[in-house]
Amino acid sequence: MSRVTTIAAALIILLIVSLSWGVNHYHGNAVKFKSQRDTATHSLKLANET
């Protein structure tokens, strides 16, 4: 039973690490995209005002 418990704990830890990596990765991409979008919106606004 100890072996099964150890394997289950290792799988749960692996799942948590994988999910946290995925969330961190996609959050970083979302922040970059928002920055690019805001820059493009600002540039378009300036172009339309001239």
ABEGO torsion letter per residue (X at the ends): XAAAAAAAAAAAAAAAAAAAAAAAAAAAAAAAAAAAAAAAAAAAAAAAAX
